[in-house]
């Protein structure tokens, strides 16, 4: 019924027209909204308050029946997301305690379809996977990229394209189009991510070609990273493109100087709901995602956060992901 997702070449990924052209038009005096704009210039005011008025949808009994009995009996869907994520993915509302963002909204839509009460916990990135391994959480909605390595331990139901962004200080004059552009540069990245894997491989490519390796730095959170960027301690930050674009627009202090697919040079990266392998949950998750794609509520959520250009047309279960070696 749907066309397959296009695989982008390295050139296309690196030349990706900004999926998030975010305009910093929010009213700084109210603190509860900011405005984002898609590439067509249409503005969308984003609600940053704890009163989210989220998009909702109805339960679908035929899909809910596929949820494992232990979860149906409990009545809640135990969701986990990384506390280190940032706007517009997963972050805190103006009350500093309500979890909001596109990841949260999609997770809540899925819970609606499954007839379960969503219960979200935010933890450090590595503890997302520790919690999934121990079955403490049912599913992760945390901007998790499908990778071949992760597929050994987890099942995936995809719901968004994964594009990465190189953030630099505003007016840096930098342009990142390949490994040679980061040779000898100091670049920050989050540990244990597909971004880190790609950056390490680019550094190795540079060394093999006789160029300087990348000086890779790690920081505890986004605020520390951007402080280092502004002070000149790092040249670049490689992270999810939505967060890099959002920071650039809402602060005016950084800019996106290059983009890349989260699955490497030859494959469009995909973000997925992530559950422990053979948990019995991935099929109903995929069916729920397909349902909200069909009924339009998924599109409403993406538009709400200015991420319409990262939409997928169908949830895929365990599709090809970032290869073990990015050749």
C-alpha positions as CSV (number, residue, x, y, z in Angstrom):
1,X,0.0,0.0,0.0
2,X,2.9,2.3,0.7
3,X,6.1,3.0,-1.3
4,X,9.3,1.8,0.3
5,X,11.4,4.3,2.2
6,X,14.1,5.8,-0.1
7,X,17.7,5.0,0.7
8,X,19.8,8.0,0.3
9,X,23.4,8.0,-1.0
10,X,26.1,9.8,1.0
11,X,25.9,12.8,-1.4
12,X,22.1,13.1,-0.9
13,X,22.3,12.7,2.8
14,X,25.1,15.2,3.2
15,X,23.2,17.6,0.9
16,X,19.9,17.1,2.7
17,X,17.8,20.2,2.6
18,X,17.2,21.2,6.2
19,X,14.4,19.0,7.4
20,X,14.0,21.4,10.2
21,X,14.3,25.0,9.3
22,X,13.5,26.3,12.7
23,X,12.6,30.0,13.2
24,X,13.3,31.5,16.6
25,X,10.1,33.5,16.7
26,X,8.9,32.6,20.1
27,X,7.9,35.3,22.6
28,X,10.8,35.3,25.1
29,X,8.6,37.1,27.6
30,X,6.1,34.3,28.0
31,X,8.5,31.4,28.1
32,X,5.8,28.8,27.3
33,X,6.0,28.8,23.5
34,X,8.5,29.0,20.7
35,X,7.8,29.0,17.0
36,X,9.2,26.5,14.5
37,X,8.9,26.7,10.7
38,X,9.1,24.0,8.1
39,X,11.1,24.5,4.9
40,X,8.0,25.9,3.2
41,X,8.1,28.8,5.7
42,X,4.9,27.9,7.5
43,X,5.2,28.6,11.2
44,X,4.1,26.4,14.0
45,X,3.9,27.6,17.6
46,X,5.3,24.9,19.9
47,X,3.7,24.5,23.3
48,X,6.4,24.2,26.0
49,X,4.0,24.3,29.0
50,X,3.0,21.2,31.1
51,X,-0.5,21.5,29.7
52,X,0.3,19.8,26.5
53,X,-3.1,19.0,25.0
54,X,-1.5,16.1,23.2
55,X,-2.9,14.5,20.1
56,X,-4.9,11.4,21.1
57,X,-6.5,8.5,19.3
58,X,-8.9,5.6,20.2
59,X,-8.1,2.1,21.3
60,X,-8.1,-0.5,18.5
61,X,-9.2,-3.8,20.1
62,X,-7.8,-6.0,17.4
63,X,-4.3,-4.5,17.8
64,X,-4.5,-4.3,21.6
65,X,-5.3,-8.1,21.7
66,X,-1.8,-8.8,20.4
67,X,-0.1,-7.2,23.4
68,X,1.4,-9.9,25.7
69,X,-0.9,-10.9,28.6
70,X,1.5,-9.7,31.3
71,X,1.3,-6.2,29.9
72,X,-2.4,-6.2,29.3
73,X,-3.0,-7.4,32.9
74,X,-0.9,-4.6,34.3
75,X,-2.7,-2.0,32.2
76,X,0.3,0.3,31.7
77,X,2.8,0.6,29.0
78,X,6.2,1.2,30.7
79,X,8.0,3.7,28.5
80,X,11.6,4.8,28.8
81,X,13.4,7.7,27.3
82,X,16.8,9.3,27.7
83,X,17.0,12.2,30.1
84,X,19.9,13.5,28.0
85,X,17.7,14.1,25.0
86,X,16.8,17.6,23.9
87,X,14.2,19.6,22.3
88,X,12.2,18.8,20.2
89,X,12.8,15.1,20.9
90,X,12.4,14.5,24.6
91,X,12.8,17.3,27.1
92,X,11.0,19.0,30.1
93,X,8.2,21.5,30.0
94,X,8.5,24.8,31.6
95,X,7.7,23.2,35.0
96,X,11.0,21.2,34.7
97,X,9.2,17.9,35.4
98,X,6.6,17.2,32.7
99,X,8.2,15.1,29.9
100,X,7.3,16.5,26.5
101,X,8.5,16.3,22.9
102,X,7.9,14.3,19.7
103,X,9.1,11.1,21.1
104,X,6.7,11.4,24.1
105,X,3.8,12.3,21.9
106,X,4.3,9.3,19.5
107,X,4.7,7.0,22.5
108,X,1.4,8.2,24.0
109,X,-0.4,7.7,20.6
110,X,0.8,4.1,20.5
111,X,-0.4,3.6,24.1
112,X,-3.8,4.9,23.1
113,X,-4.1,2.4,20.3
114,X,-3.1,-0.4,22.6
115,X,-5.5,0.7,25.3
116,X,-2.8,1.1,27.9
117,X,-1.9,3.9,30.3
118,X,1.4,5.4,29.3
119,X,4.0,5.6,32.1
120,X,7.2,7.3,31.0
121,X,10.5,7.2,32.9
122,X,13.6,9.2,31.9
123,X,17.0,7.8,32.6
124,X,20.6,8.2,31.3
125,X,21.2,6.9,27.8
126,X,22.9,3.7,28.8
127,X,20.2,2.9,31.3
128,X,17.6,2.9,28.6
129,X,19.1,-0.3,27.4
130,X,19.8,-1.7,30.8
131,X,16.2,-1.2,31.7
132,X,15.0,-2.9,28.5
133,X,17.4,-5.8,29.1
134,X,15.9,-6.4,32.6
135,X,12.3,-5.9,31.4
136,X,11.9,-3.0,33.8
137,X,10.6,-1.1,30.8
138,X,8.5,-2.4,27.9
139,X,9.6,-0.1,25.1
140,X,12.1,2.7,24.5
141,X,11.0,5.8,22.6
142,X,14.3,7.7,22.8
143,X,15.5,8.6,19.3
144,X,17.0,5.1,19.0
145,X,18.5,4.3,15.7
146,X,18.2,0.8,14.2
147,X,21.7,-0.7,13.9
148,X,22.7,-4.2,13.0
149,X,24.5,-4.6,16.3
150,X,21.5,-3.6,18.3
151,X,19.3,-6.0,16.4
152,X,21.0,-8.9,18.1
153,X,19.4,-7.9,21.4
154,X,16.3,-5.8,20.5
155,X,13.4,-5.7,18.2
156,X,12.5,-2.5,16.4
157,X,9.3,-0.9,14.9
158,X,10.3,2.2,13.0
159,X,8.5,5.5,13.1
160,X,10.8,8.4,11.9
161,X,13.8,9.0,9.7
162,X,17.1,9.4,11.4
163,X,19.2,12.3,10.2
164,X,22.3,13.7,12.0
165,X,23.6,17.2,12.2
166,X,26.9,18.8,12.7
167,X,26.5,21.9,14.9
168,X,29.1,24.7,15.0
169,X,29.3,28.1,16.5
170,X,27.4,30.7,14.5
171,X,29.5,32.2,11.7
172,X,32.1,29.4,12.0
173,X,32.5,29.2,8.2
174,X,32.7,25.4,8.5
175,X,31.1,23.0,6.0
176,X,31.1,19.3,6.7
177,X,30.7,17.1,3.6
178,X,32.9,14.1,4.5
179,X,35.6,12.7,6.8
180,X,38.3,15.1,5.5
181,X,36.3,18.1,6.8
182,X,36.6,16.9,10.4
183,X,40.3,15.8,10.2
184,X,42.1,17.4,13.1
185,X,38.9,19.0,14.4
186,X,37.7,18.7,18.0
187,X,34.2,17.2,17.9
188,X,31.8,16.4,20.7
189,X,29.5,13.4,20.5
190,X,27.5,11.4,23.0
191,X,28.9,8.1,24.1
192,X,27.2,4.8,23.0
193,X,25.3,6.4,20.1
194,X,25.4,5.7,16.4
195,X,26.8,9.2,16.0
196,X,29.8,8.2,18.0
197,X,30.3,5.0,15.9
198,X,30.2,7.0,12.6
199,X,32.5,9.7,14.0
200,X,35.1,7.1,15.1
201,X,35.0,5.5,11.7
202,X,35.5,8.8,10.0
203,X,38.5,9.4,12.2
204,X,40.0,6.1,11.2
205,X,39.4,6.9,7.6
206,X,41.3,10.1,8.0
207,X,44.3,8.3,9.6
208,X,44.4,5.8,6.8
209,X,44.4,8.6,4.3
210,X,47.3,10.3,6.1
211,X,45.2,13.0,7.6
212,X,44.9,13.9,11.3
213,X,42.4,12.0,13.4
214,X,39.3,13.6,15.0
215,X,39.8,14.8,18.6
216,X,36.6,13.3,20.1
217,X,35.2,14.9,23.3
218,X,32.4,13.8,25.5
219,X,30.2,15.9,27.8
220,X,27.5,15.0,30.3
221,X,24.7,17.0,28.7
222,X,23.7,19.3,25.9
223,X,24.2,22.5,28.0
224,X,27.8,21.5,28.7
225,X,28.4,20.7,25.0
226,X,27.1,24.0,23.7
227,X,29.0,25.9,26.4
228,X,32.2,24.2,25.1
229,X,31.1,25.1,21.5
230,X,30.7,28.8,22.4
231,X,33.9,29.0,24.3
232,X,35.9,27.4,21.5
233,X,36.9,24.3,23.3
234,X,35.3,22.2,20.6
235,X,34.8,23.0,16.9
236,X,31.7,20.8,16.3
237,X,29.0,18.8,17.9
238,X,27.6,15.7,16.1
239,X,24.1,14.8,17.2
240,X,20.5,14.3,16.1
241,X,19.7,16.9,13.4
242,X,16.4,18.0,15.0
243,X,18.2,19.0,18.2
244,X,21.0,20.8,16.4
245,X,18.6,22.7,14.2
246,X,16.3,23.5,17.2
247,X,19.3,24.9,19.2
248,X,20.5,27.0,16.3
249,X,17.0,28.5,15.8
250,X,16.1,29.2,19.4
251,X,19.4,30.6,20.5
252,X,20.9,32.1,17.4
253,X,24.4,31.1,18.7
254,X,25.0,27.9,16.6
255,X,24.4,26.7,13.1
256,X,24.0,23.4,11.3
257,X,27.0,23.0,9.0
258,X,26.4,19.5,7.6
259,X,23.9,16.6,7.7
260,X,24.3,12.8,7.4
261,X,22.1,9.8,7.5
262,X,22.1,8.0,10.8
263,X,22.7,4.7,9.1
264,X,25.8,5.7,7.2
265,X,26.7,6.4,3.6
266,X,24.3,4.1,1.7
267,X,21.2,3.7,3.9
268,X,18.6,6.1,5.2
269,X,18.7,5.8,9.0
270,X,15.5,5.0,10.9
271,X,14.4,5.8,14.5
272,X,12.4,3.0,16.1
273,X,10.4,1.9,19.1
274,X,12.7,-0.5,20.8
275,X,11.8,-3.6,22.9
276,X,13.7,-6.5,24.2
277,X,14.1,-9.2,21.6
278,X,11.3,-11.7,21.4
279,X,9.3,-9.8,24.0
280,X,6.2,-10.3,21.9
281,X,5.6,-6.6,21.7
282,X,7.1,-5.5,18.4
283,X,4.3,-6.7,16.2
284,X,1.5,-4.8,18.1
285,X,3.8,-1.7,18.3
286,X,4.3,-1.8,14.5
287,X,0.5,-2.3,14.0
288,X,-0.2,0.6,16.3
289,X,2.2,2.9,14.5
290,X,0.7,1.9,11.1
291,X,-2.7,2.7,12.5
292,X,-1.7,6.3,13.6
293,X,0.1,6.8,10.3
294,X,-3.2,5.8,8.5
295,X,-5.5,7.9,10.6
296,X,-3.5,11.1,10.4
297,X,-2.7,11.6,14.1
298,X,1.0,10.7,13.5
299,X,1.2,13.5,11.0
300,X,-0.4,15.9,13.4
301,X,2.3,15.1,16.0
302,X,5.2,15.6,13.6
303,X,3.7,18.9,12.4
304,X,3.2,19.9,16.0
305,X,7.0,19.7,16.6
306,X,8.1,20.9,13.1
307,X,9.3,17.4,12.1
308,X,7.0,16.6,9.2
309,X,10.0,16.1,6.8
310,X,11.1,13.1,8.9
311,X,7.9,11.2,8.5
312,X,7.8,7.6,7.3
313,X,5.0,6.0,5.4
314,X,5.0,2.7,7.2
315,X,6.4,1.1,10.3
316,X,9.0,-1.6,9.5
317,X,10.0,-4.4,11.9
318,X,13.7,-4.9,12.1
319,X,14.7,-3.3,8.8
320,X,18.4,-3.0,7.7
321,X,20.2,-0.6,10.1
322,X,23.6,1.0,10.5
323,X,26.1,-1.6,9.4
324,X,28.7,-2.9,11.8
325,X,31.3,-1.3,9.6
326,X,30.2,1.8,7.6
327,X,31.7,0.9,4.2
